[in-house]
Structures are given as C-alpha cells and as structure tokens.
C-alpha cells in the first residue's frame, strides 16, 4: 500500500517456512536486517530450560534433579494451585516426547531423540510479504569430535539445538548439546555449547588463576552459551557464558537417583572419561560471562570478575554449596552516527562511543547468599587502556532497582538485563520472589535502564493510563531495536496466579520514549504500547491475519520487522476478536513461527495507519480445555493459552 494512504492495520502476519518433521511446534527466535528468520521447534516440554546457566535462573545449587524438585520449584517460585500437574508434564513430557525424565534416564533408556531442533529461513531479496523463504535445519551432524564418551558412536538426531540471535555478520547464534554417544549406554559429552554459524565456542583452557591447567572435566563436559555479537576494531566477537570451574560435586543433594557425583573425581582429579559414567551425566559448573573472537572460537576470555567474593571463592567459584554464575545476554558498540535525529543531526556522543558495552547478569555475594542480578559491563579503563584480549576487561555495574535484595528482604529470586541498543537503552527482567508475590503473581517484572548514566537504575514498565501493563504484570523483555521499540511477551489477563492458574499471554511492542526515538515513527503507534494482535487487526474475518493470534515476540530489526510465535487456526478464527474461537470451538490451534512485517515504511514521516483494537467480548460458547501442548507448559510460564477448545 502507498504510505500516503491510511492502512487498516500496521502489521501483516507472514508464516515462516520450517523444514517438515522437525517438531510439532515452531518458534521464531531471531530476525536479521534482511528479514531472514531463525528459530527452533519442540515436540515436548524442556524440563530444564536450554537457555539458563542455572536452572530457571534460580538454582545455583543445581539441586533441581527430579520430579519432586520441579514440583518444589513450582510451589516456591510460581505458586500455581496445580503444581503437581505442572511438574508431571515437565518431568514426563508430552505424548512421550521431551521432559526431564528422558534426559535424566537417557544413559539407561538408550533411545534419546532431540526435543529441540533449529532452523534458518532465508527470504529472497526484495520479496513481497507473502514470499516463501528457503528453510534449512541447523546442526544435523555431530557437533563435536574431540571427546566421545566411552569411545561410542554418535547418535544422529540426539542433539538439542536452540537459536538466540543473528550475529552482526548475519550468522545464526545459539547453542547445541553434544548429542549422545552409544557405547552400550548413552553418554552425554555436554548439555550446551554455544555456536556461531557452524563454529562451536569452547570453554577456557586455563583455571581461574589464569596459569594452571583447568580441570579436565571442564574441557570435556564444560558448557558454553552464545547470545549476541558485536564488531570492534574490524573483528567480530560473540558473547555469552562459559563454564570455568566444577560445581560442588560433594553435595549429595545434587545426586540423581543415587548416582554419586563424587565418583566423577578421584583424588581431586577428574576421571578420564566422565561422559561415559552414569554418575556424571548431571554434572554442572560455575560460569562467567565470556567473549570469543570468532576467528579463535577455542580461545574465549572472561568478561568480568564475580562481585564481592570471599576467601578462595574467586578461585573455586563456590560458596556454601552454591556456584557463582554470570552471563552476557546483549552487546553494543555505540555509534552516534547510526541513526540521526529527525533534524538530520547526530545524537550527542557519550564517553562510551566506539567501545563495547555488554549487559546480562553477574553474581554478588551477600554473606553466604550468591545473588544473580542484572548488570551492565563497562570497559574497564581504571588501570590502563581497554584491552579486549585480556580477562576481566570489563567492570561490573549492577543496575539499581533491579538488585535481588532490597533492605533486609530478598525481593527477587534473580534479575537480568536481556538486551541493549545503540542509544544505550537497556531492557531486562526481575523475577519476583515466590515468597513476596505482587498483585497475585510472582512474575517477571520488565524494566528499562539508561546505560549512559554513571549509576544506571531500572524503571519498571507499569500502567501509565492507557497501557497494556498493570501492577504485578509479568512477561519477557526479549529485544529492543535502535528506534527503542521493545518486543516481548506480556500477561494478557489479571487473573491471580499465586494460588490460582497461569495467566494467558500475548506478544507486545512498546515504542519507548528515549534518546533516539523517532517522533513520527512513534506516533504511528499512537505513542503507546500494544498487544501485537491489535496491530495485525485488518477487520477482515476471511483475511490472512485472522488466522493468527500472536502469543510471543522474540526479536525486532530496525525496519520494524518482528520474529514471533503465534497460534494458528487453519480455517481462520470465527471473528476478529481477541477471544475468538477456532472453528466454533472445534478447530485445532497449532503453534507456528511467524514474522510480522509493517504495512508502511515506518520511517516515512507521511505514513499513516489506523489501529483498530480487537474486541475482547467473550464468546457465548463456554470454554472447555482439551488437549494441552508443550507450549502451554513453558518453563517461564510465558506462552500459556489453549490448544484445543471444544463446545460443551
């Protein structure tokens, strides 16, 4: 449509082509500046999330090992009134797919197949919004050949793969497991290794003192994760986390089903083949935020020290059976010429211009408590020029108002920053402690912060009158582009979760007012945040957009294109309302990857669009739950809706 005419909706929904037979549900995870999309699929529940260094971002003791631990987590941190059912699904999986039990028992079951598979969908240049992309599966071959547990044969299709982002060079960033090796039993070399393109990012070769050889179990089974990238001095770097030391394997609370983790060591030295031992399948590690030059993926360095360590904590990574943890989730090298102001001038430079700033979380010790909390990592020039090749080249600054502890109370169980843009706008989440719920929920509170400030502080996204946010609302702040447009997932109802049921959720966009915001572009959004479903409403019951309801958004580029996940009704929903039925309640909704494409050039000052919010009126037919898919059981509880609805 010509940008000079008013459009009936601001976004069109475009289905993402996914290779067949990868999984029953597909999720778009990342989008690049060309509109290419990458994501992953599922056949069942994850059990323990593939993107958390510490399970659920909470368990830095690594004692969540079985069904009872899952139930305990649910009661303590989520508070649902159906935690037995929640734990059962996360343990057993769905329809004999996924679930933590299969991972824990893979050694003896000898039949593990991947639950998470990943894909890349590339679209033709200058294609229209309906063009079908060319899609391929990622990591279909053995991820590693250096260490083979038991000398066994790699089991094809047994490695779980997830996608997190595109690199600045257009390569897919994510993590993969080693998959299993068959030597009569199934042995796992590592649960996660970050990758960029086809290159695996390896854990360090030296211990924390920087000179001693690291424990053999770290080099063989150590985990890494990759989340973002940046360019600096004509080189590309990837950031994430890496295992740097073993967890407390003498703690029997970490032993699964009597399998003694202490047997992974003999005389303080790791056994030669830990991945071939039933005792070591659940082995975990302390982590640090890491950065890798992609030219040398086997030689990453730690970003920053843990904060406020005591005695020998800095060398062991342990305190009171807990592990120190850290991770980098977002990165930027500020460039004040990247997006000029509306008058054509460049934004004011900051003292950080041209220097890499990272965000994520780090551990701060409070007596024996190790608090994982949101942090900004600034180049450390206090003792000389910044040298990216040296360990601990960044200094940790924790984000005020997003600290785990407030006064004498531990308000949050964990906090983290998830992304940062060229304007130094930081986004993140604070997980409310299950012991201190707010407005009936122990939710993830979403926040923004200004990294240009000497003392950055979190401002939480709350109700400002005409807003999708409300007191106690929760969600995921997933990504922010350089126009300060934030996307993620948000509670779509105010029902009480603590002592009640899981809330429904929807994808959202928030054109946040900050340095670098384009006034005319923000005006297209009527200067406010929206559920994405409202922006796709073209009021056509038979239209393509009415086949979808967007339940999560994961990434956004500077064109405003969004990678997202939606409920799909093959015959189209009965009406354009938020609560419309699929096939009068008889239709089956599936979970599919989509991308959202603006119907106008968002940077055209003359562009106009008409936003018509979807109705929220309830159908006359009363709802009755039917089959439940693993998407409803996401470990952060952020994609919970219905999969099949029937008439009574």
C-alpha positions as CSV (number, residue, x, y, z in Angstrom):
1,X,0.0,0.0,0.0
2,X,1.2,3.5,-0.6
3,X,2.4,5.1,2.6
4,X,0.4,8.2,1.9
5,X,-2.9,6.3,2.4
6,X,-4.2,5.1,5.8
7,X,-3.7,1.4,6.3
8,X,-6.3,-0.7,8.1
9,X,-3.5,-2.3,10.1
10,X,0.1,-1.6,11.0
11,X,1.4,-5.2,10.6
12,X,0.8,-8.2,8.4
13,X,1.5,-11.7,9.6
14,X,3.7,-13.8,7.4
15,X,4.1,-17.5,8.1
16,X,7.7,-18.8,8.4
17,X,8.6,-21.9,6.4
18,X,10.0,-24.6,8.6
19,X,11.5,-27.9,7.5
20,X,9.0,-30.7,7.9
21,X,9.2,-33.2,10.7
22,X,11.4,-31.0,12.9
23,X,8.7,-30.8,15.6
24,X,5.1,-30.3,16.2
25,X,5.5,-26.7,17.3
26,X,7.8,-24.0,15.8
27,X,9.0,-20.8,17.5
28,X,10.7,-17.9,15.7
29,X,13.6,-16.7,17.8
30,X,15.5,-14.1,15.8
31,X,15.3,-11.9,12.7
32,X,18.1,-10.1,10.9
33,X,18.0,-6.8,9.0
34,X,17.1,-8.6,5.7
35,X,14.0,-10.2,7.3
36,X,15.5,-13.7,7.5
37,X,14.2,-15.7,10.4
38,X,15.7,-18.4,12.6
39,X,14.1,-20.4,15.4
40,X,13.6,-23.8,17.0
41,X,10.9,-26.4,17.3
42,X,9.6,-28.6,20.1
43,X,7.9,-32.0,20.4
44,X,7.5,-31.8,24.2
45,X,8.5,-29.8,27.3
46,X,12.1,-28.9,28.1
47,X,12.2,-30.0,31.7
48,X,15.1,-27.7,32.5
49,X,15.4,-24.7,30.1
50,X,18.1,-24.9,27.5
51,X,18.9,-21.1,27.8
52,X,19.5,-20.9,31.6
53,X,23.0,-21.3,33.0
54,X,21.3,-22.0,36.4
55,X,18.1,-23.9,36.1
56,X,15.2,-21.5,35.8
57,X,17.6,-18.7,36.6
58,X,17.2,-19.7,40.3
59,X,19.0,-22.9,41.1
60,X,22.7,-22.1,41.5
61,X,23.0,-25.1,43.8
62,X,21.9,-27.4,40.9
63,X,19.7,-29.5,43.1
64,X,16.7,-29.5,40.8
65,X,17.2,-33.0,39.6
66,X,13.9,-34.9,39.6
67,X,10.1,-34.6,39.7
68,X,10.0,-33.6,43.3
69,X,12.4,-30.8,42.7
70,X,10.3,-29.5,39.8
71,X,7.2,-29.5,42.0
72,X,9.1,-27.7,44.7
73,X,10.2,-25.0,42.3
74,X,6.7,-24.5,41.1
75,X,5.3,-24.2,44.6
76,X,8.1,-21.9,45.8
77,X,8.6,-19.7,42.7
78,X,5.4,-19.8,40.6
79,X,2.8,-20.6,43.2
80,X,0.2,-22.3,40.9
81,X,-2.5,-24.3,42.5
82,X,-1.7,-27.2,40.1
83,X,2.0,-27.7,40.7
84,X,1.7,-31.5,40.7
85,X,0.3,-31.4,37.2
86,X,2.9,-28.8,36.1
87,X,5.7,-30.9,37.5
88,X,4.3,-34.0,35.9
89,X,4.3,-32.5,32.4
90,X,7.8,-31.1,32.8
91,X,9.0,-34.4,34.0
92,X,7.1,-36.8,31.7
93,X,7.0,-34.6,28.6
94,X,4.0,-34.6,26.2
95,X,2.9,-37.8,24.4
96,X,6.2,-39.5,25.2
97,X,8.3,-36.5,23.8
98,X,10.6,-34.2,25.8
99,X,10.5,-33.9,29.5
100,X,13.3,-34.0,32.1
101,X,13.0,-37.7,32.9
102,X,14.1,-38.7,29.4
103,X,17.3,-36.7,29.8
104,X,18.0,-38.0,33.3
105,X,17.4,-41.6,32.2
106,X,19.0,-41.4,28.7
107,X,22.0,-43.3,30.0
108,X,19.9,-46.4,30.5
109,X,16.9,-45.8,28.2
110,X,19.2,-45.8,25.2
111,X,16.7,-44.1,22.9
112,X,17.0,-40.3,23.4
113,X,16.0,-38.2,20.5
114,X,16.2,-34.4,20.4
115,X,13.3,-32.4,21.6
116,X,14.6,-29.0,20.3
117,X,15.6,-28.7,16.7
118,X,16.5,-25.4,15.0
119,X,16.0,-23.9,11.5
120,X,17.0,-20.9,9.4
121,X,14.6,-19.4,6.9
122,X,16.1,-17.1,4.2
123,X,13.8,-14.9,2.2
124,X,14.5,-13.7,-1.4
125,X,15.8,-10.1,-1.7
126,X,13.1,-7.6,-2.4
127,X,10.4,-10.2,-1.9
128,X,6.9,-9.3,-1.1
129,X,5.4,-10.1,2.3
130,X,3.9,-13.4,1.1
131,X,7.1,-14.8,-0.4
132,X,8.1,-18.2,0.9
133,X,11.6,-18.5,2.3
134,X,14.1,-21.3,1.8
135,X,14.4,-23.1,5.1
136,X,17.1,-25.5,6.4
137,X,17.8,-27.4,9.6
138,X,20.8,-26.4,11.7
139,X,23.4,-28.8,13.2
140,X,22.3,-32.1,11.6
141,X,25.8,-33.5,12.0
142,X,27.9,-34.3,15.1
143,X,28.6,-31.1,17.0
144,X,31.9,-32.3,18.4
145,X,34.5,-34.9,17.5
146,X,37.1,-34.1,20.2
147,X,35.6,-36.0,23.0
148,X,33.5,-39.1,22.5
149,X,32.2,-40.6,25.8
150,X,33.0,-44.3,26.0
151,X,34.5,-44.1,22.6
152,X,31.0,-44.6,21.4
153,X,29.2,-43.9,18.1
154,X,27.4,-40.5,17.9
155,X,23.6,-41.0,17.8
156,X,22.1,-38.9,14.9
157,X,19.3,-36.5,15.8
158,X,20.0,-36.7,19.5
159,X,21.4,-33.2,19.9
160,X,19.1,-30.4,21.2
161,X,19.6,-27.1,19.4
162,X,18.2,-23.6,20.2
163,X,18.6,-20.3,18.4
164,X,19.1,-16.9,20.2
165,X,20.1,-14.3,17.6
166,X,21.7,-13.4,14.4
167,X,25.3,-12.1,14.6
168,X,26.4,-8.8,13.2
169,X,27.7,-10.8,10.2
170,X,24.4,-12.5,9.6
171,X,25.3,-15.9,11.1
172,X,22.9,-17.7,13.4
173,X,23.9,-17.7,17.1
174,X,22.6,-20.3,19.6
175,X,23.6,-23.4,21.5
176,X,23.6,-27.2,20.9
177,X,24.1,-30.2,23.0
178,X,26.7,-32.8,22.1
179,X,24.0,-35.3,21.5
180,X,24.6,-38.8,22.9
181,X,27.2,-41.4,22.2
182,X,26.2,-45.1,22.2
183,X,28.7,-47.5,23.8
184,X,26.1,-49.8,25.2
185,X,24.7,-46.9,27.3
186,X,24.1,-43.4,26.1
187,X,26.7,-40.9,27.3
188,X,26.4,-37.1,27.0
189,X,29.6,-35.0,26.5
190,X,28.0,-31.6,27.2
191,X,24.5,-30.2,27.5
192,X,25.2,-26.9,25.9
193,X,27.8,-25.4,23.7
194,X,27.3,-22.0,22.1
195,X,27.8,-21.7,18.4
196,X,28.0,-19.0,15.7
197,X,27.4,-20.3,12.2
198,X,28.9,-23.8,12.3
199,X,31.7,-23.0,14.9
200,X,31.4,-24.2,18.4
201,X,32.6,-21.9,21.2
202,X,34.7,-23.8,23.7
203,X,35.2,-23.3,27.4
204,X,38.6,-22.0,28.7
205,X,41.8,-23.9,28.7
206,X,43.2,-22.4,32.0
207,X,41.9,-22.4,35.5
208,X,40.7,-19.2,37.2
209,X,44.1,-18.2,38.3
210,X,45.0,-17.8,34.6
211,X,48.0,-20.0,34.7
212,X,47.1,-23.5,35.9
213,X,45.6,-26.2,33.6
214,X,41.8,-26.3,34.1
215,X,40.1,-29.4,35.4
216,X,39.8,-32.0,32.6
217,X,36.0,-32.2,33.2
218,X,35.6,-28.6,32.2
219,X,37.3,-29.0,28.8
220,X,35.4,-32.2,28.1
221,X,31.9,-31.5,29.6
222,X,32.0,-27.8,30.2
223,X,29.1,-25.8,28.9
224,X,29.0,-22.6,26.9
225,X,26.2,-20.4,25.6
226,X,26.1,-17.7,23.0
227,X,23.6,-14.8,22.9
228,X,24.8,-11.8,20.9
229,X,27.7,-10.3,19.0
230,X,29.5,-7.0,18.1
231,X,32.1,-5.7,15.8
232,X,35.2,-4.0,17.3
233,X,38.4,-2.9,15.5
234,X,37.5,-4.9,12.4
235,X,36.8,-8.1,14.2
236,X,33.6,-9.9,15.2
237,X,33.1,-11.1,18.7
238,X,30.4,-13.3,20.3
239,X,29.3,-13.0,23.9
240,X,27.6,-15.4,26.3
241,X,28.8,-17.6,29.1
242,X,31.3,-20.4,29.7
243,X,32.0,-23.0,32.4
244,X,35.1,-22.1,34.4
245,X,35.1,-24.5,37.3
246,X,33.2,-27.6,38.6
247,X,30.2,-27.2,40.9
248,X,30.2,-28.7,44.4
249,X,30.1,-32.4,43.4
250,X,30.5,-33.4,47.1
251,X,26.9,-32.2,47.8
252,X,24.7,-35.3,47.8
253,X,21.7,-33.1,47.2
254,X,22.8,-33.0,43.6
255,X,22.9,-36.7,43.1
256,X,20.2,-38.1,40.9
257,X,18.7,-41.5,41.9
258,X,21.7,-42.4,44.0
259,X,24.3,-41.7,41.3
260,X,27.2,-40.3,43.2
261,X,28.7,-37.2,41.6
262,X,31.8,-37.6,43.8
263,X,32.7,-40.6,41.7
264,X,33.4,-38.2,38.8
265,X,36.7,-37.4,40.6
266,X,39.4,-39.5,42.1
267,X,41.9,-37.9,44.5
268,X,40.7,-34.5,43.4
269,X,41.3,-35.2,39.8
270,X,38.5,-35.7,37.2
271,X,38.2,-39.3,35.9
272,X,39.4,-39.9,32.4
273,X,36.0,-40.5,30.8
274,X,33.3,-38.7,32.8
275,X,30.8,-38.6,30.0
276,X,30.8,-42.4,30.0
277,X,29.8,-42.6,33.7
278,X,26.2,-42.7,34.9
279,X,27.4,-40.6,37.8
280,X,28.5,-37.7,35.7
281,X,25.5,-37.2,33.3
282,X,24.1,-34.4,35.6
283,X,27.4,-32.6,36.1
284,X,27.3,-28.8,36.1
285,X,29.6,-25.8,36.5
286,X,30.2,-22.2,37.7
287,X,30.1,-19.8,34.8
288,X,31.4,-16.4,33.8
289,X,30.3,-14.0,31.1
290,X,32.5,-14.7,28.2
291,X,33.6,-13.1,24.9
292,X,35.1,-15.0,21.9
293,X,36.8,-13.7,18.8
294,X,35.0,-15.7,16.1
295,X,38.4,-16.3,14.4
296,X,39.5,-18.2,17.5
297,X,36.4,-19.9,19.0
298,X,38.6,-22.1,21.2
299,X,40.2,-19.1,23.0
300,X,37.5,-17.0,24.7
301,X,38.1,-14.9,27.8
302,X,36.1,-14.0,30.9
303,X,34.4,-10.6,30.7
304,X,34.4,-9.6,34.4
305,X,35.1,-10.9,37.8
306,X,32.3,-12.1,40.1
307,X,31.5,-9.4,42.7
308,X,32.4,-9.3,46.3
309,X,34.0,-12.8,46.5
310,X,35.4,-14.0,49.8
311,X,38.4,-16.1,50.8
312,X,39.1,-18.6,48.0
313,X,35.7,-18.2,46.3
314,X,37.3,-16.4,43.4
315,X,39.4,-19.5,42.6
316,X,36.8,-22.2,43.3
317,X,33.6,-20.5,42.1
318,X,31.8,-21.9,45.1
319,X,30.3,-20.8,48.3
320,X,28.2,-22.8,50.7
321,X,27.4,-25.5,48.1
322,X,26.3,-22.7,45.6
323,X,28.0,-21.8,42.4
324,X,28.9,-18.3,41.2
325,X,27.2,-17.6,37.9
326,X,27.4,-14.9,35.2
327,X,26.3,-14.4,31.7
328,X,26.3,-11.8,28.9
329,X,23.0,-11.5,27.1
330,X,23.4,-8.4,24.9
331,X,26.1,-6.2,23.4
332,X,26.6,-3.0,21.5
333,X,29.3,-0.7,20.3
334,X,27.6,2.7,20.4
335,X,27.9,4.7,17.2
336,X,26.3,8.1,17.3
337,X,26.0,8.3,13.5
338,X,24.0,5.1,13.2
339,X,20.5,6.7,13.5
340,X,20.5,10.5,13.1
341,X,18.0,12.7,14.9
342,X,14.9,13.8,13.0
343,X,16.6,17.1,12.1
344,X,19.4,15.2,10.5
345,X,22.0,15.8,13.1
346,X,23.7,13.0,15.1
347,X,22.9,12.3,18.7
348,X,25.3,13.5,21.3
349,X,28.3,11.3,21.8
350,X,28.8,9.5,25.1
351,X,32.1,8.6,26.7
352,X,31.4,5.1,25.6
353,X,31.2,5.8,21.9
354,X,33.0,3.2,19.9
355,X,33.6,0.9,22.9
356,X,31.8,-2.4,23.6
357,X,29.2,-2.3,26.3
358,X,27.7,-5.6,27.5
359,X,24.6,-6.5,29.6
360,X,23.4,-9.6,31.4
361,X,23.9,-10.6,35.0
362,X,26.6,-11.3,37.5
363,X,26.8,-12.8,41.0
364,X,27.0,-10.5,44.0
365,X,27.7,-12.3,47.3
366,X,25.7,-11.4,50.4
367,X,27.2,-13.4,53.2
368,X,26.6,-17.0,52.0
369,X,23.9,-16.0,49.5
370,X,25.0,-15.7,45.9
371,X,22.6,-13.3,44.2
372,X,22.4,-13.4,40.4
373,X,21.4,-9.9,39.4
374,X,21.2,-7.6,36.4
375,X,24.4,-6.0,35.4
376,X,26.0,-3.7,32.8
377,X,29.6,-4.5,31.9
378,X,31.6,-1.4,31.0
379,X,35.1,-1.3,29.5
380,X,37.5,-1.1,32.5
381,X,39.9,1.7,31.9
382,X,40.7,2.4,35.5
383,X,44.1,0.7,35.3
384,X,45.0,1.5,31.7
385,X,43.7,1.2,28.2
386,X,40.9,-1.2,27.4
387,X,42.3,-4.5,26.1
388,X,39.6,-6.9,24.8
389,X,42.0,-9.8,24.7
390,X,42.7,-9.7,28.5
391,X,40.5,-11.5,31.0
392,X,38.2,-9.3,33.1
393,X,38.5,-6.4,30.7
394,X,35.0,-5.1,31.7
395,X,33.9,-3.9,35.1
396,X,30.5,-4.9,36.6
397,X,28.0,-2.3,37.5
398,X,24.8,-3.6,39.0
399,X,21.5,-1.9,38.0
400,X,19.8,-0.2,40.9
401,X,16.2,-1.1,41.5
402,X,17.0,-4.5,39.9
403,X,19.1,-5.8,42.8
404,X,17.9,-9.0,44.3
405,X,17.9,-7.7,47.8
406,X,16.1,-4.6,49.0
407,X,16.9,-3.6,52.6
408,X,16.7,-6.9,54.5
409,X,14.4,-8.6,52.1
410,X,15.2,-10.7,49.0
411,X,12.5,-9.2,46.8
412,X,13.6,-11.0,43.6
413,X,14.9,-14.6,43.1
414,X,17.0,-13.3,40.1
415,X,17.3,-10.4,37.7
416,X,19.0,-10.0,34.4
417,X,19.4,-7.5,31.5
418,X,18.5,-9.0,28.2
419,X,19.4,-6.5,25.5
420,X,20.9,-3.1,24.8
421,X,20.7,-0.8,21.8
422,X,22.8,1.9,20.2
423,X,21.2,4.6,22.3
424,X,22.3,2.6,25.5
425,X,18.7,1.8,26.3
426,X,18.8,-1.5,28.4
427,X,15.9,-3.8,28.8
428,X,15.6,-6.6,31.3
429,X,13.5,-8.7,33.8
430,X,13.3,-9.1,37.5
431,X,11.8,-12.4,38.7
432,X,9.6,-11.6,41.8
433,X,10.4,-14.0,44.7
434,X,7.7,-16.6,45.2
435,X,7.7,-15.6,48.8
436,X,6.8,-12.0,48.0
437,X,4.2,-12.0,45.2
438,X,2.7,-8.8,43.9
439,X,-1.0,-8.5,42.9
440,X,-1.4,-12.2,43.0
441,X,1.7,-13.2,40.9
442,X,5.4,-13.9,41.4
443,X,6.0,-12.6,37.9
444,X,8.9,-11.5,35.8
445,X,8.7,-7.7,36.0
446,X,10.1,-6.0,32.9
447,X,12.3,-2.9,33.1
448,X,14.4,-0.4,31.2
449,X,17.6,1.4,32.2
450,X,19.9,4.0,30.8
451,X,23.4,2.7,30.4
452,X,24.8,6.2,29.7
453,X,24.2,7.0,33.4
454,X,27.1,6.6,35.9
455,X,24.6,4.9,38.2
456,X,22.0,3.1,36.0
457,X,18.7,2.3,37.6
458,X,15.7,0.2,36.5
459,X,12.4,1.8,35.6
460,X,9.7,-0.9,35.5
461,X,7.1,-0.9,32.8
462,X,3.9,-0.2,34.6
463,X,0.4,1.2,33.9
464,X,0.5,4.7,32.6
465,X,-3.2,5.1,32.0
466,X,-3.8,3.7,28.5
467,X,-1.4,0.8,28.8
468,X,-1.1,-3.0,28.4
469,X,0.9,-3.1,31.6
470,X,-0.6,-3.3,35.1
471,X,0.6,-3.7,38.7
472,X,2.0,-7.1,39.1
473,X,2.1,-7.8,35.3
474,X,4.8,-10.1,34.1
475,X,6.4,-11.1,30.9
476,X,9.7,-11.3,28.9
477,X,11.6,-8.3,27.6
478,X,13.2,-10.0,24.6
479,X,14.7,-7.4,22.3
480,X,15.0,-3.7,21.5
481,X,16.0,-2.1,18.2
482,X,17.8,1.1,17.6
483,X,14.5,3.0,17.5
484,X,13.8,2.0,21.1
485,X,11.0,-0.3,20.1
486,X,10.8,-3.1,22.7
487,X,9.2,-6.5,21.9
488,X,8.4,-9.5,24.1
489,X,5.6,-11.3,25.9
490,X,3.2,-9.8,28.4
491,X,0.4,-11.0,30.7
492,X,-2.9,-10.7,28.8
493,X,-5.1,-11.0,31.9
494,X,-5.0,-10.1,35.6
495,X,-6.2,-13.4,37.0
496,X,-4.5,-14.4,40.2
497,X,-1.6,-16.8,39.5
498,X,-0.3,-17.4,43.1
499,X,-2.7,-19.9,44.4
500,X,-4.5,-19.9,41.1
501,X,-3.9,-20.6,37.4
502,X,-1.3,-19.5,35.0
503,X,-2.2,-16.3,33.1
504,X,-2.7,-16.1,29.4
505,X,-0.1,-14.1,27.4
506,X,0.3,-12.1,24.2
507,X,3.2,-10.7,22.2
508,X,3.7,-6.9,22.6
509,X,5.6,-4.0,21.2
510,X,6.4,-0.8,23.2
511,X,7.8,2.2,21.2
512,X,9.6,3.6,24.3
513,X,10.3,7.3,24.5
514,X,14.1,7.6,24.9
515,X,17.1,9.2,23.3
516,X,17.0,8.2,19.6
517,X,13.2,7.7,19.4
518,X,11.8,8.9,16.1
519,X,8.8,11.0,17.0
520,X,6.8,10.5,13.7
521,X,7.5,6.7,13.8
522,X,6.4,6.5,17.5
523,X,3.3,8.4,16.5
524,X,2.2,5.6,14.2
525,X,1.9,3.5,17.4
526,X,-0.1,6.4,18.9
527,X,2.8,6.8,21.4
528,X,1.9,3.8,23.4
529,X,2.5,0.0,23.9
530,X,0.2,-2.5,22.2
531,X,-0.6,-6.2,22.1
532,X,0.7,-7.1,18.6
533,X,-2.7,-8.7,17.8
534,X,-4.2,-5.2,17.9
535,X,-1.7,-4.1,15.3
536,X,-2.5,-7.0,12.9
537,X,-6.2,-6.4,13.0
538,X,-7.4,-5.6,9.5
539,X,-11.0,-6.2,10.4
540,X,-11.2,-9.0,7.7
541,X,-12.6,-12.2,9.1
542,X,-11.5,-14.1,6.0
543,X,-8.2,-12.4,5.8
544,X,-4.8,-14.0,6.4
545,X,-4.1,-12.1,9.6
546,X,-7.2,-13.5,11.2
547,X,-5.7,-17.0,11.0
548,X,-3.2,-16.0,13.7
549,X,-3.0,-14.8,17.3
550,X,0.5,-13.7,18.3
551,X,1.5,-15.1,21.7
552,X,5.2,-14.1,21.9
553,X,7.6,-11.8,20.1
554,X,11.4,-12.6,20.3
555,X,13.3,-10.0,18.1
556,X,12.9,-6.8,16.1
557,X,15.1,-5.2,13.4
558,X,15.4,-1.5,12.6
559,X,12.8,-1.9,9.8
560,X,10.4,-2.8,12.5
561,X,10.0,-6.4,11.3
562,X,9.4,-8.8,14.2
563,X,10.1,-12.5,14.7
564,X,7.2,-14.0,16.7
565,X,5.2,-17.1,17.6
566,X,1.5,-17.4,17.1
567,X,-1.5,-19.7,17.5
568,X,-2.7,-20.7,14.0
569,X,-6.2,-21.6,13.1
570,X,-6.3,-23.3,9.7
571,X,-9.8,-22.2,8.8
572,X,-9.5,-18.7,10.3
573,X,-10.9,-17.6,13.6
574,X,-14.7,-17.1,13.9
575,X,-14.3,-13.3,14.2
576,X,-11.5,-10.8,14.6
577,X,-11.8,-10.5,18.4
578,X,-9.1,-11.4,20.9
579,X,-11.1,-14.3,22.3
580,X,-12.5,-15.7,19.0
581,X,-12.9,-19.4,18.7
582,X,-11.3,-21.6,16.1
583,X,-14.0,-23.4,14.1
584,X,-16.7,-22.7,16.7
585,X,-14.5,-24.3,19.4
586,X,-14.0,-27.5,17.3
587,X,-10.9,-26.4,15.5
588,X,-7.3,-27.3,16.5
589,X,-4.8,-24.5,17.0
590,X,-1.2,-25.1,16.3
591,X,1.9,-23.2,17.4
592,X,3.8,-21.7,14.5
593,X,6.7,-19.4,13.8
594,X,5.8,-16.1,12.0
595,X,7.3,-12.8,11.2
596,X,5.4,-9.5,11.4
597,X,6.0,-7.0,8.6
598,X,5.0,-3.4,8.7
599,X,2.4,-2.4,6.1
600,X,4.0,1.1,5.8
601,X,7.6,2.5,5.8
602,X,7.8,3.3,9.5
603,X,10.5,6.0,8.8
604,X,8.2,7.8,6.3
605,X,7.0,10.9,8.1
606,X,3.9,11.0,5.9
607,X,2.9,7.3,6.6
608,X,-0.3,6.7,8.3
609,X,-2.1,3.7,9.7
610,X,-5.3,3.1,11.5
611,X,-5.1,0.9,14.7
612,X,-8.4,-0.8,15.5
613,X,-8.0,-2.8,18.7
614,X,-9.6,-6.2,18.6
615,X,-12.7,-6.7,20.7
616,X,-12.4,-8.5,24.0
617,X,-16.0,-9.6,24.3
618,X,-16.4,-13.2,25.4
619,X,-18.0,-15.8,23.1
620,X,-21.4,-17.1,24.1
621,X,-20.0,-20.7,23.9
622,X,-18.4,-21.5,27.2
623,X,-14.8,-22.8,27.0
624,X,-13.6,-26.2,28.0
625,X,-10.0,-27.3,27.9
626,X,-9.0,-30.1,25.6
627,X,-5.6,-31.4,24.6
628,X,-2.6,-29.4,26.0
629,X,0.6,-28.8,24.1
630,X,4.1,-28.3,25.5
631,X,4.0,-24.6,24.5
632,X,1.5,-24.1,27.4
633,X,4.0,-25.5,29.8
634,X,6.9,-23.2,29.0
635,X,9.2,-23.1,32.0
636,X,8.9,-19.4,32.5
637,X,5.1,-19.7,32.1
638,X,5.0,-17.1,29.3
639,X,3.1,-18.8,26.5
640,X,0.1,-20.2,28.2
641,X,-3.1,-20.3,26.2
642,X,-5.3,-23.0,24.8
643,X,-4.5,-25.6,22.2
644,X,-7.9,-27.3,21.6
645,X,-11.2,-25.8,22.6
646,X,-14.5,-27.7,22.5
647,X,-18.1,-26.8,22.9
648,X,-19.8,-28.1,26.0
